[in-house]
Amino acid sequence: MLDVACGAGRHCRLLRAAGHTVLAIDRDLGGVEDLRCDPGTELLQRDLEDGGPPPWQPGSFSAVVVTNYLHRPLLPALVAAVASGGLLIYETFAEGNARFGRPSNPAFLLRPGELLAAVLGELRVLAYEDLVIDEPRPAAIQRIAARRGEAA
C-alpha cells in the first residue's frame, strides 16, 4: 500500500495496524521516523514535485491513499499505481476552501469534478463527494474511493 505525502503517518499507522505493508512517502519524514525499524513499513524521503518520475511502477499497489495533497502532474501516476483489484482513496481541498482559510491558492484546490475526471476510464468509482465539511474544521473538499477492475 502507498501512503503519499504521509506527514505524521496517520494513514500508514492505521494500515500497519490492520496488517498491511506500506510505502510511506514524504519530502519530510520527521513525523514517521519512529516507523523506520518497522519491517512492514518502508519510508521514502522524496519531493514528488521535483519533476522526476514517480518512485513506483504502474500497478504496484493494492491501495493508494492520498489526503490533503495535490500536485496535478502526479495525478495520472497515482491512478496508474493502483494494481488490478486495488483501491484509490483520495481526499483533498477543493475550490471554495479559501473562505475557510488555507489552502487558498488555486494551485492546491481541486476544480469542480477534477478528482472524478482523473479516474474516469481507469478506475470504477465506488464513492465520490464534492462538498463542504464542518469537522474536523470547515473545509471545501473532494474525496473519492475507486477500484481498478480485476485482470481477465
Secondary structure, 3 states (H helix, E strand, C coil): CEEECCCCCHHHHHHHHCCCCEEEEECCCHHHHHHCCCCCEEEEECCCCCCCCCCCCCCCEEEEEEECCCCHHHHHHHHHCEEEEEEEEEEEEECCHHHHCCCCCHHHCECCCHHHHHHCCCCEEEEEEEEEECCCCCEEEEEEEEECCCCC
